[in-house]
Amino acid sequence: MNSGKDNGNGIPLVIMAKIFQSFFITIPAGKRTGLGLSSGHDTAEAHKGGSNPETKETEGTEFVILLPA
């Protein structure tokens, strides 16, 4: 199991369902491509795994990537 946790603002629940969509970004256009979370999530699923984000607004977000042994 591998996880990454930040100490940012967390992900608002109103956009949580969109975070794995390709090209979805919350920053001004042209600053990023919006492929990181989508690519990681798709790769985990392709290997029969998954990703489980846990977020608390104002406290941060943790992404747990699960892959079968």
Backbone as a ProteinNet text record, in pm:
[ID]
protein_1_A
[PRIMARY]
MNSGKDNGNGIPLVIMAKIFQSFFITIPAGKRTGLGLSSGHDTAEAHKGGSNPETKETEGTEFVILLPA
[TERTIARY]
84.3	0	88.4	48.3	120	19.1	53.6	-38.6	39.4	-31.2	26	-72.1	-25.6	-114.1	-60.3	-150.5	-107.4	-165.7	-122.2	-174	-245.1	-302.4	-373.2	-513.1	-598.9	-735	-833.3	-791.7	-884.4	-962.1	-1038.5	-1117	-1262.2	-1323.6	-1464.6	-1549.5	-1646.6	-1729.9	-1804.9	-1831.7	-1905.1	-1824.9	-1691.8	-1611.9	-1548.6	-1569	-1506.2	-1536.5	-1657.3	-1694.9	-1623.1	-1563	-1499.4	-1347.8	-1285.9	-1140	-1065	-1128.5	-1060.6	-1094.2	-1168.3	-1198	-1074.4	-1044.4	-932.1	-952.8	-847.2	-842.9	-923.9	-972.3	-1041.6	-936.8	-946.9	-854.2	-931.8	-875.6	-938.3	-854.2	-747.1	-660.2	-681.8	-634.2	-656.1	-605.8	-680.7	-644.6	-504.2	-431.3	-297.5	-186.6	-220.1	-118.6	-82.6	-177.1	-156.2	-242.3	-215.4	-294.1	-413.2	-409.3	-520.8	-523.8	-408.2	-403.6	-349.3	-289.6	-222.7	-312.4	-419.4	-508.5	-579.5	-620.7	-688.8	-597.8	-474	-379.3	-349.1	-325.4	-296.8	-413.9	-532.7	-654.1	-676.1	-664.2	-682.8	-578.2	-454.4	-347.9	-376.7	-417.4	-451	-565.3	-669.5	-783	-742.9	-653.6	-608.1	-536.7	-480.5	-410.1	-496.2	-627.6	-727.3	-715.2	-672.9	-663.5	-756.1	-721.8	-804.1	-737.4	-805.3	-756.2	-870.9	-836.8	-936.7	-898.2	-951.6	-919.8	-1003.2	-938.4	-1007.1	-975	-1076.6	-1053.7	-1137.3	-1082.1	-1153	-1127.4	-1235.2	-1218	-1148.1	-1055.8	-969.1	-856.9	-854	-750.8	-655.9	-699.2	-612.1	-676.7	-599.9	-647.9	-541.1	-584.3	-494.1	-545	-453.6	-486.5	-419	-496.1	-442.3	-459.1	-347.2	-347	-334.7	-431.2	-433.8	-406.3	-309.2	-276.4	-267.5	-319.8	-311.2	-167.2	-138.2	-1.9	19.5
-117.5	0	123.2	221.5	347.3	458.9	560.2	671.5	801.8	907.6	1040.5	1133.7	1212.9	1301.9	1443.4	1538.4	1677.1	1751.2	1873.2	1954.8	2078.2	2061.9	2172.7	2191.9	2247.7	2281.6	2166.6	2054.3	1944.3	1967.7	1869.3	1878.7	1899.9	2008.9	2030.8	1915.3	1872.9	1758.8	1783.1	1908	1936.4	1902.1	1892.6	1855.3	1717.3	1650.8	1520.6	1419.3	1420.1	1323.9	1350.1	1468	1504.3	1486.7	1459.6	1468.4	1368.1	1258.6	1160.2	1176.2	1280.3	1307	1366.6	1319.5	1375.7	1524.7	1599.8	1744.1	1826	1765.9	1844	1914.1	2045.1	2122.3	2228.6	2272.6	2378.2	2505.1	2505	2621.6	2687.6	2809	2876.6	2794	2799.6	2727.1	2765	2666.9	2689.9	2665.4	2645.8	2623.1	2474.7	2386.4	2242	2171.5	2043	1967.7	1897.1	1865.6	1796.8	1648.5	1585.4	1442.4	1357.3	1414.9	1338.2	1242.6	1292.2	1204	1105.1	1150.8	1063.5	948.2	979.4	876.1	776.3	826	736.9	646.8	702.5	625.1	518.2	556.7	460.9	350	384.3	284.2	184.8	234.3	144.9	51.7	104.7	20.7	-80.8	-43.7	-135.7	-256.3	-239.1	-348.2	-410.8	-394.3	-452.1	-397.1	-273.5	-204.2	-85.2	13.2	132.6	239.4	349.6	457.9	506.4	542.6	580.1	714	825.1	953.3	976.1	1024.3	1062.6	1208.9	1291.9	1434.5	1494.1	1594.6	1673.1	1818.8	1889.8	2030	2104.2	2187.3	2269.1	2189.8	2056.1	1975.4	1905	1874.5	1806.3	1684.6	1618.7	1501.1	1393.9	1269.6	1155.6	1063.8	1025.6	931	799.3	693.7	559.9	483.8	434.9	357.4	209.9	130.9	-11.4	-92	-181.9	-272.5	-413.7	-511.6	-649	-699.4	-791	-847.5	-946.7
0	0	0	-77.2	-82.9	-64.2	10.7	28.8	27.2	-1.1	3.1	70.6	163.7	237.9	228.4	211.1	208.3	328.2	343.8	453.7	398.2	278.7	213.9	268.7	184.7	225.9	213.8	161.9	138.3	9.7	-30.9	-154.3	-115.6	-162.3	-132.4	-185.1	-109.2	-147.8	-278.6	-313.9	-437.9	-563	-553.6	-671.3	-657.8	-546.5	-522.1	-632.9	-685.8	-790.3	-922	-938.7	-1065.2	-1065.4	-952.6	-944.7	-1032.1	-1071	-1154.8	-1303.3	-1340	-1480.2	-1547.1	-1667.1	-1742.6	-1763.9	-1747.2	-1770.6	-1670.9	-1562.8	-1460.4	-1374.5	-1365.3	-1282.7	-1206.2	-1098	-1019.1	-1019.4	-1097.4	-1107	-1242.9	-1261.9	-1390.5	-1509.8	-1618.5	-1740.6	-1786.3	-1838.2	-1888.9	-1788.7	-1663.5	-1560.1	-1546.8	-1570.8	-1560.7	-1665.5	-1687	-1784.8	-1724.2	-1596.5	-1534	-1562.4	-1579.6	-1609.4	-1495.9	-1395.2	-1290.3	-1215.2	-1155.8	-1079.7	-1170.5	-1287.4	-1382.2	-1425.4	-1459.8	-1504.1	-1393.9	-1274.1	-1161.3	-1129	-1129.9	-1100.5	-1208.1	-1336.1	-1446	-1442.4	-1409	-1400.1	-1288.2	-1173.3	-1060.9	-1099.2	-1163	-1203.3	-1310.1	-1400.8	-1505.2	-1445.1	-1327.2	-1258.9	-1149.4	-1164.4	-1073.2	-931	-923.1	-794.6	-793.9	-717.4	-710.6	-626.8	-613.9	-530.4	-442.7	-323	-225.9	-163.4	-215.3	-153.9	-28.2	73	196.1	220.3	228	240.9	352.8	415	515.6	480.8	448.7	413.2	526.1	490.6	577.5	643.9	626.1	692.5	596.2	473.8	379.6	317.9	231.8	159.2	159.5	169.4	160.5	50.3	-39.7	-145.8	-116	-107.4	-86.4	-218.4	-272.1	-395.4	-357.8	-399	-368.1	-494.5	-487.1	-596.8	-543.1	-614.5	-566.8	-569.6	-481.1	-473.8	-585.1
[MASK]
+++++++++++++++++++++++++++++++++++++++++++++++++++++++++++++++++++++

